[in-house]
Amino acid sequence: MKKGRDVWWHEERKKVAIHCEPAWVEANEPGIVFYTSGTTGKPKGVVHSGMAFVIQNYIYAKYHMNHQSDDVFWCTADVGWLTMHIWGVAGSLANGVTTVVYDGAPNYPDQDRIYQMIEKYRVNKLFTAPTALRMLRSLGEKALGAYDLSCLDVVSLVGEPFDPDTWHWTRDVLGGGNICVNNTWGQTETAGTPLAGAAWLTPMKPGSAGVAFLGIDAAVVDAAGAPVPAGTLGNLVIRNPFPMLSRTLWKEPERYHATYFSQVKGSYYASDIALIDEDGYFWVVGRSDDAFNVSGHRLSTMEIESAVLEVPGVSEAAVIGAPNKIKGEVPIVFVTVAEGYIGNEDLRKKIEASIVKGIGQIAKPRDVFFVEAMPKTVSGKIMRRLLKELQVEGDVAGDVTGLEDPAAIQQIKEVVTAKER
């Protein structure tokens, strides 16, 4: 105890009243600061208004999940990921639903841990990532058949592009054809999912992130900021502010403007590549640095990965573009195989054939690497830029302690290095 610094709790309690009047603050004052991953640079402290965060996520959760008072809801994200705060804390509790919080990886100690949890707690509303569903799909229908998952009603997703094959598997196999699959798009900076559908109300298209939700003014534009025609890839922007949009970066207002508002005048620049189809549905195909050019043809990681995931035996796929002196860039594919399959030359040929059939000879990969595990965040998102660093630079720069399994980096490095030898 140091006089003037330390006090006894029981003595201080006697000096104050039971009732404590809250401090009144203006609704747009900073309420929450979330730091983005620092894997590729200095982390950004994204600032959100506390009032907007609760109110708008109450609305988003209500409609994206079709929340009812007797729901049992589970967001599989780690508490270190903003998604858990959005859906598992603010959104679900503001709607008054029971929330399951699980401490641990969703595939440990057993690969079918998610099935166990759903059955045990009769989870009827599930929020997860595409990677988690692809992992479950790779286990096969035998693992699924051991559980009663008839309680499921809505499965919503966010985090990365969602391939149509896994969308259909989720609805027809996991959900027995009786569930709503609601794919969404959002970022740390949007504190929610402004592209989405209303569960059981908005018709969904497999692979799409849905429509601009409740007045969000989203668009897909070219480098000059002009809207591109329907079906054309471009830059995803938000043209008007909305309550949950990040207010600034903590103590870095200049960086905030440079990062999000300097590319397209008057709009928030999402750094994602997307297209809008003829019905107004958004298709987000990846980060702007995930798209690459092969001999003048612009390809996205999502379309190649979707072709790879159609091959039986492929559990997960990640595609990067590697520099090439003649073509500019060439695709390189990383794959984890499903249980019971072997990553060999036969599977490699099937992967190449599926890509050529689905996209064309221009997308044929230079290499296909079979790895034990992908470098993922604790939320399940595959860190493709780390794969690119390993392939191009031979190593990863920066901190990797935020990964679900940092040891995966070394194993992938050994696979890439062995191929080069």
C-alpha positions as CSV (number, residue, x, y, z in Angstrom):
1,M,0.0,0.0,0.0
2,K,1.3,3.4,-1.0
3,K,-0.3,6.4,0.6
4,G,-1.9,8.8,-1.9
5,R,-1.9,6.1,-4.6
6,D,-3.6,3.0,-3.1
7,V,-7.0,2.8,-1.3
8,W,-9.1,0.0,0.3
9,W,-12.1,-0.9,-1.7
10,H,-14.4,-1.5,1.3
11,E,-13.5,1.9,2.8
12,E,-14.2,3.8,-0.5
13,R,-17.5,2.1,-0.9
14,K,-18.7,3.7,2.3
15,K,-18.1,7.2,0.9
16,V,-20.4,6.9,-2.1
17,A,-24.1,6.5,-2.8
18,I,-25.6,3.3,-4.3
19,H,-27.0,5.3,-7.2
20,C,-24.5,6.6,-9.7
21,E,-25.8,9.2,-12.2
22,P,-24.3,8.3,-15.7
23,A,-22.1,10.8,-17.5
24,W,-24.1,12.2,-20.4
25,V,-22.2,12.3,-23.7
26,E,-23.2,13.3,-27.2
27,A,-24.3,10.3,-29.3
28,N,-21.4,10.6,-31.8
29,E,-18.7,10.6,-29.2
30,P,-16.2,7.7,-29.3
31,G,-17.5,4.7,-27.6
32,I,-15.4,1.8,-28.8
33,V,-12.0,1.4,-30.4
34,F,-11.2,-1.8,-32.3
35,Y,-7.7,-2.4,-33.6
36,T,-7.3,-4.1,-37.0
37,S,-4.7,-6.8,-37.5
38,G,-1.2,-5.5,-37.6
39,T,0.2,-8.4,-39.7
40,T,1.1,-6.2,-42.6
41,G,1.6,-2.8,-41.0
42,K,0.9,-0.6,-38.0
43,P,-2.6,-1.6,-36.6
44,K,-5.4,0.9,-37.1
45,G,-7.5,2.0,-34.1
46,V,-11.0,2.1,-35.7
47,V,-13.3,4.4,-33.7
48,H,-17.0,3.8,-33.4
49,S,-19.8,5.7,-31.7
50,G,-21.0,3.6,-28.8
51,M,-24.6,4.7,-29.2
52,A,-24.7,3.9,-33.0
53,F,-22.9,0.6,-32.4
54,V,-25.7,-0.7,-30.1
55,I,-28.7,0.7,-31.9
56,Q,-27.8,-0.2,-35.4
57,N,-26.5,-3.6,-34.5
58,Y,-29.8,-4.2,-32.7
59,I,-31.6,-3.5,-36.0
60,Y,-29.1,-5.5,-38.2
61,A,-29.2,-8.6,-35.9
62,K,-33.0,-8.4,-35.7
63,Y,-33.4,-8.7,-39.5
64,H,-30.3,-10.5,-40.6
65,M,-31.0,-13.3,-38.1
66,N,-34.8,-12.9,-37.8
67,H,-34.3,-12.9,-34.0
68,Q,-37.1,-14.1,-31.8
69,S,-37.4,-14.1,-28.0
70,D,-36.9,-17.9,-27.7
71,D,-33.7,-18.0,-29.9
72,V,-30.5,-19.8,-28.9
73,F,-27.8,-17.9,-30.8
74,W,-24.2,-18.8,-31.4
75,C,-21.6,-16.7,-33.0
76,T,-18.6,-18.9,-33.6
77,A,-16.1,-16.0,-33.7
78,D,-13.4,-15.5,-31.1
79,V,-14.0,-12.6,-28.7
80,G,-10.9,-10.9,-30.2
81,W,-12.8,-10.5,-33.5
82,L,-15.2,-7.6,-33.9
83,T,-17.9,-10.0,-35.2
84,M,-18.3,-11.5,-31.8
85,H,-18.9,-8.0,-30.3
86,I,-21.4,-7.2,-33.1
87,W,-23.4,-10.4,-33.1
88,G,-22.6,-12.3,-29.9
89,V,-22.8,-9.3,-27.5
90,A,-24.5,-6.1,-28.8
91,G,-26.8,-7.6,-31.5
92,S,-28.1,-10.7,-29.7
93,L,-28.4,-9.2,-26.2
94,A,-30.1,-6.1,-27.4
95,N,-32.7,-8.4,-29.0
96,G,-33.0,-10.3,-25.8
97,V,-31.9,-13.7,-27.1
98,T,-29.9,-16.4,-25.3
99,T,-26.3,-16.3,-26.5
100,V,-23.8,-19.2,-26.5
101,V,-20.2,-18.2,-25.9
102,Y,-17.6,-20.9,-26.6
103,D,-14.0,-20.7,-25.4
104,G,-11.8,-22.5,-27.9
105,A,-11.3,-23.4,-31.6
106,P,-14.5,-24.6,-33.4
107,N,-12.7,-27.8,-34.5
108,Y,-11.1,-28.8,-31.2
109,P,-10.8,-31.2,-29.5
110,D,-12.9,-32.8,-32.3
111,Q,-13.4,-31.8,-35.9
112,D,-17.2,-32.0,-35.5
113,R,-17.2,-29.7,-32.4
114,I,-19.6,-27.3,-34.0
115,Y,-22.1,-30.1,-34.5
116,Q,-21.8,-31.1,-30.9
117,M,-22.5,-27.6,-29.7
118,I,-25.5,-27.1,-32.0
119,E,-27.1,-30.3,-30.8
120,K,-26.3,-29.9,-27.1
121,Y,-27.6,-26.4,-26.8
122,R,-30.3,-26.6,-29.5
123,V,-28.8,-23.6,-31.4
124,N,-31.2,-22.4,-34.0
125,K,-29.4,-19.2,-35.1
126,L,-25.8,-19.6,-36.2
127,F,-23.3,-16.9,-37.3
128,T,-20.0,-18.1,-38.6
129,A,-17.5,-17.8,-41.4
130,P,-17.4,-19.6,-44.8
131,T,-14.1,-21.3,-43.8
132,A,-15.8,-23.0,-40.9
133,L,-18.6,-24.4,-43.2
134,R,-16.1,-25.6,-45.7
135,M,-14.3,-27.4,-42.9
136,L,-17.5,-29.1,-41.8
137,R,-18.3,-30.0,-45.4
138,S,-14.9,-31.8,-45.8
139,L,-15.8,-34.1,-42.9
140,G,-18.5,-35.7,-45.1
141,E,-22.1,-36.6,-44.5
142,K,-21.3,-39.5,-42.1
143,A,-20.0,-37.1,-39.5
144,L,-23.1,-34.9,-40.0
145,G,-25.5,-37.9,-39.7
146,A,-24.5,-38.6,-36.2
147,Y,-26.2,-35.4,-34.9
148,D,-29.7,-34.0,-34.7
149,L,-29.4,-30.5,-36.1
150,S,-33.1,-30.1,-36.9
151,C,-33.1,-27.1,-34.6
152,L,-31.2,-24.9,-37.1
153,D,-33.3,-22.1,-38.7
154,V,-30.9,-19.4,-39.9
155,V,-27.2,-19.5,-40.7
156,S,-25.5,-16.2,-41.5
157,L,-21.9,-15.6,-42.6
158,V,-19.3,-12.9,-43.0
159,G,-15.6,-12.6,-43.4
160,E,-14.7,-13.7,-46.9
161,P,-16.2,-14.7,-50.2
162,F,-18.7,-17.6,-50.0
163,D,-18.5,-20.1,-52.8
164,P,-21.9,-21.2,-54.3
165,D,-21.2,-25.0,-53.8
166,T,-20.7,-24.6,-50.0
167,W,-23.8,-22.3,-49.9
168,H,-25.9,-25.1,-51.4
169,W,-24.3,-27.7,-49.1
170,T,-25.1,-25.5,-46.1
171,R,-28.8,-25.1,-47.0
172,D,-29.5,-28.6,-48.5
173,V,-27.2,-30.9,-46.4
174,L,-26.5,-29.1,-43.2
175,G,-29.9,-27.6,-43.0
176,G,-31.8,-30.3,-44.7
177,G,-33.3,-27.8,-47.1
178,N,-35.2,-26.1,-44.3
179,I,-32.9,-23.2,-43.3
180,C,-32.2,-19.7,-44.5
181,V,-28.6,-19.1,-45.5
182,N,-27.8,-15.3,-45.3
183,N,-24.4,-14.4,-46.6
184,T,-23.3,-10.8,-45.7
185,W,-20.5,-8.3,-46.2
186,G,-19.0,-6.0,-43.6
187,Q,-15.8,-4.7,-42.2
188,T,-14.3,-3.6,-38.9
189,E,-14.8,0.0,-40.2
190,T,-18.5,-0.6,-40.9
191,A,-19.1,-2.3,-37.5
192,G,-21.8,-4.4,-39.1
193,T,-23.0,-5.8,-42.4
194,P,-24.5,-3.1,-44.6
195,L,-24.7,-5.6,-47.5
196,A,-27.0,-8.5,-46.6
197,G,-30.5,-9.8,-46.8
198,A,-33.3,-10.0,-44.2
199,A,-33.5,-13.6,-43.2
200,W,-36.6,-15.4,-44.7
201,L,-37.6,-12.1,-46.4
202,T,-34.9,-11.4,-49.0
203,P,-34.5,-14.0,-51.7
204,M,-30.8,-15.0,-51.6
205,K,-28.5,-15.9,-54.5
206,P,-25.7,-18.4,-53.7
207,G,-22.4,-16.6,-53.5
208,S,-23.9,-13.1,-53.3
209,A,-23.5,-10.8,-50.3
210,G,-27.1,-9.7,-50.7
211,V,-28.4,-6.1,-51.2
212,A,-27.6,-2.7,-49.8
213,F,-29.4,-2.9,-46.5
214,L,-31.8,-0.3,-45.0
215,G,-30.8,2.7,-47.0
216,I,-27.0,2.1,-47.4
217,D,-25.9,4.0,-50.4
218,A,-23.3,1.5,-51.8
219,A,-22.0,1.4,-55.3
220,V,-19.3,-0.2,-57.5
221,V,-17.2,2.3,-59.4
222,D,-14.1,2.6,-61.6
223,A,-10.8,4.3,-60.7
224,A,-12.3,7.7,-61.5
225,G,-15.3,7.1,-59.2
226,A,-17.9,6.6,-62.0
227,P,-20.4,3.7,-61.6
228,V,-19.6,0.6,-63.7
229,P,-22.2,-1.3,-65.7
230,A,-24.1,-4.2,-64.1
231,G,-21.9,-7.4,-64.0
232,T,-18.7,-5.5,-64.2
233,L,-16.0,-5.7,-61.5
234,G,-15.0,-2.5,-59.8
235,N,-14.2,-0.8,-56.5
236,L,-16.8,-1.1,-53.7
237,V,-17.7,2.3,-52.1
238,I,-20.2,3.7,-49.7
239,R,-21.3,7.2,-51.0
240,N,-23.0,8.5,-47.8
241,P,-22.3,8.1,-44.1
242,F,-24.4,5.9,-41.9
243,P,-24.5,5.5,-38.1
244,M,-22.0,2.7,-37.7
245,L,-19.4,3.9,-40.2
246,S,-16.1,4.5,-38.4
247,R,-15.8,8.1,-37.2
248,T,-12.0,8.2,-37.3
249,L,-8.8,6.3,-36.5
250,W,-7.7,6.7,-32.9
251,K,-5.4,9.8,-32.7
252,E,-4.7,9.5,-36.5
253,P,-7.3,11.6,-38.4
254,E,-4.9,12.2,-41.3
255,R,-4.4,8.5,-41.8
256,Y,-8.2,8.0,-41.6
257,H,-8.8,10.3,-44.5
258,A,-5.9,8.9,-46.5
259,T,-6.9,5.3,-46.0
260,Y,-10.7,5.6,-46.7
261,F,-11.6,8.9,-48.4
262,S,-8.7,9.9,-50.7
263,Q,-9.3,7.3,-53.5
264,V,-12.8,8.3,-54.5
265,K,-13.9,11.8,-53.7
266,G,-16.8,12.0,-51.3
267,S,-17.0,8.2,-50.8
268,Y,-15.8,5.6,-48.3
269,Y,-13.4,3.3,-50.2
270,A,-13.8,-0.3,-48.9
271,S,-10.6,-1.7,-50.7
272,D,-12.8,-4.6,-51.9
273,I,-13.5,-5.7,-55.5
274,A,-17.2,-6.3,-56.3
275,L,-19.9,-6.3,-58.9
276,I,-23.6,-5.5,-58.9
277,D,-25.8,-7.8,-61.0
278,E,-28.9,-6.8,-62.9
279,D,-31.1,-7.4,-59.8
280,G,-29.1,-5.1,-57.5
281,Y,-27.3,-7.9,-55.7
282,F,-23.7,-7.4,-54.6
283,W,-21.0,-9.9,-55.3
284,V,-17.8,-9.2,-53.3
285,V,-15.0,-11.2,-54.8
286,G,-12.1,-10.2,-52.5
287,R,-9.8,-7.5,-51.4
288,S,-8.5,-5.1,-54.1
289,D,-5.0,-6.5,-53.5
290,D,-6.4,-10.0,-54.0
291,A,-7.4,-9.3,-57.6
292,F,-4.6,-9.7,-60.1
293,N,-3.9,-9.4,-63.9
294,V,-2.8,-12.3,-66.1
295,S,-1.8,-11.2,-69.6
296,G,-4.2,-8.3,-69.3
297,H,-7.1,-10.3,-67.9
298,R,-8.4,-9.3,-64.5
299,L,-9.0,-12.3,-62.3
300,S,-10.3,-12.6,-58.7
301,T,-9.3,-15.1,-56.1
302,M,-12.9,-16.0,-55.4
303,E,-13.7,-17.2,-58.9
304,I,-10.6,-19.4,-59.1
305,E,-11.1,-20.7,-55.5
306,S,-14.7,-21.6,-56.3
307,A,-13.5,-23.7,-59.2
308,V,-11.0,-25.5,-57.0
309,L,-13.6,-26.2,-54.3
310,E,-15.7,-28.0,-56.8
311,V,-13.1,-30.8,-56.9
312,P,-13.9,-33.7,-54.5
313,G,-11.3,-34.0,-51.9
314,V,-10.6,-30.3,-51.6
315,S,-11.3,-29.0,-48.1
316,E,-10.0,-25.4,-48.4
317,A,-8.5,-23.3,-51.1
318,A,-6.6,-20.0,-51.3
319,V,-5.3,-18.4,-54.4
320,I,-2.7,-15.7,-54.9
321,G,-1.2,-13.9,-57.8
322,A,2.6,-14.2,-58.1
323,P,4.8,-11.9,-60.3
324,N,5.7,-13.2,-63.8
325,K,7.9,-11.5,-66.3
326,I,5.8,-12.4,-69.3
327,K,2.2,-12.5,-68.0
328,G,2.5,-9.9,-65.3
329,E,1.1,-12.3,-62.7
330,V,0.1,-16.0,-62.5
331,P,-2.2,-17.8,-60.2
332,I,-0.8,-20.0,-57.4
333,V,-3.2,-22.3,-55.5
334,F,-2.9,-23.5,-51.9
335,V,-5.1,-26.4,-50.9
336,T,-5.9,-28.5,-47.8
337,V,-7.4,-31.9,-48.5
338,A,-10.5,-33.5,-47.0
339,E,-10.3,-36.5,-44.7
340,G,-9.7,-39.7,-46.7
341,Y,-8.0,-37.9,-49.6
342,I,-4.4,-37.5,-50.6
343,G,-2.8,-34.4,-52.1
344,N,-1.0,-36.0,-55.1
345,E,-0.5,-35.5,-58.8
346,D,-3.9,-36.9,-59.6
347,L,-5.7,-34.4,-57.4
348,R,-3.5,-31.6,-58.8
349,K,-4.6,-32.4,-62.4
350,K,-8.2,-32.4,-61.3
351,I,-7.8,-29.0,-59.7
352,E,-6.1,-27.6,-62.9
353,A,-8.8,-29.1,-65.1
354,S,-11.6,-27.6,-62.9
355,I,-10.1,-24.2,-63.2
356,V,-9.6,-24.4,-66.9
357,K,-13.1,-25.6,-67.4
358,G,-14.7,-23.0,-65.2
359,I,-12.7,-20.0,-66.1
360,G,-10.4,-20.7,-69.0
361,Q,-6.8,-21.6,-69.9
362,I,-5.7,-18.1,-68.8
363,A,-6.4,-19.0,-65.2
364,K,-4.4,-22.3,-65.1
365,P,-2.2,-22.1,-62.0
366,R,1.6,-22.1,-62.1
367,D,1.7,-24.3,-59.0
368,V,-0.7,-26.1,-56.7
369,F,0.6,-26.6,-53.1
370,F,-0.9,-29.1,-50.7
371,V,-0.5,-27.8,-47.1
372,E,-1.6,-29.2,-43.7
373,A,-3.3,-26.0,-42.6
374,M,-3.9,-22.5,-43.9
375,P,-2.7,-19.3,-42.1
376,K,-5.9,-18.1,-40.5
377,T,-7.0,-15.5,-38.0
378,V,-8.7,-16.7,-34.9
379,S,-12.0,-15.8,-36.7
380,G,-11.2,-18.4,-39.4
381,K,-10.3,-16.0,-42.2
382,I,-7.5,-17.2,-44.5
383,M,-4.7,-14.6,-44.6
384,R,-3.9,-14.8,-48.4
385,R,-1.4,-12.0,-48.2
386,L,0.8,-14.1,-45.9
387,L,0.7,-16.8,-48.5
388,K,1.8,-14.3,-51.1
389,E,4.7,-13.1,-48.9
390,L,5.8,-16.7,-48.4
391,Q,5.7,-17.4,-52.2
392,V,7.2,-14.1,-53.3
393,E,9.6,-13.2,-50.5
394,G,10.3,-16.6,-49.0
395,D,9.2,-15.5,-45.5
396,V,6.7,-13.5,-43.6
397,A,7.4,-10.0,-42.3
398,G,5.6,-8.8,-39.2
399,D,3.8,-10.3,-36.2
400,V,2.0,-13.7,-36.7
401,T,1.0,-14.3,-33.1
402,G,-2.6,-13.3,-33.9
403,L,-2.9,-16.3,-36.2
404,E,-5.0,-19.3,-35.0
405,D,-1.9,-21.6,-35.6
406,P,1.3,-19.7,-36.2
407,A,3.1,-23.0,-36.8
408,A,1.2,-23.3,-40.1
409,I,3.5,-20.6,-41.5
410,Q,6.6,-22.8,-41.1
411,Q,5.0,-25.8,-42.6
412,I,3.8,-23.8,-45.7
413,K,7.3,-22.3,-46.0
414,E,8.8,-25.8,-46.1
415,V,6.3,-26.9,-48.8
416,V,7.0,-23.9,-51.0
417,T,10.8,-24.1,-50.5
418,A,10.8,-27.8,-51.3
419,K,9.0,-27.2,-54.6
420,E,11.5,-24.4,-55.6
421,R,14.4,-26.8,-55.0
